Amino acid sequence: MRRRLAGNGIDYKVKIAGTGAGTGRQGYDIGRLRKPEFIIYVHKKDFEKASYVINRPG
């Protein structure tokens, strides 16, 4: 997605969320770990173009 957006001149920002790392009494709580979730933001004026670029085949 990032390559497609950049290749089409669309500015974007990426936020990483959902890692869920935490500590408990015994130290690192591996049971609370989750895969990170990447959220990509584009400017409102670029939304339709970004949607097309991301969803087109190939």
N, C-alpha and C positions, 0 to 999 in steps of 0.2 A: 504494500500500500504506500509506504513512504517513498519508494522509488517512483511509483506511478504519479504520485502527487508532485514530487519535486521535478520529475521529467516533463510535467505539463505546466510548470510555473505556478503551482498553487502553494502558498505559504501554509504551514501547519505547525501545531505544537503537539507534543506527546506527553501524556501523564501516565505514570505507572501506579496502579492501585491494586489492592487485594492480596498483598503478600502475606498478611496475617501473622507475621512473626511476633512472638511474645515470649516472656519468661515466666516461669512458675517458681515454686519453692525450691524445686530440685535443679533449677537452672533452665536450660533451653527447652522449650515445650514444642517438640517436633510435631505433635498432633495438631497444632494450630496452624501449620504452614499450608498455604494454598498457592496455586500457580498465579503468577502476576497477571493482571489484566491491563492491557494497553488501551488507553483512550486517546483517540486522535481528534484534535480540534482544528477546524478550518473556519475562516471568516465567513460570516453569513452570506456575503455577496458571492462567495465561491462555492457554496454548498451544492448547487445543482451540477456544476461542472465537476466537482470532486466526486459526487455520487456517481456520475456517468463514468469517470475515469477509473474508479475503483471497481465498479460492477461490470465493466465491459469484458468480454472474453479475451483471453490471451494476455 
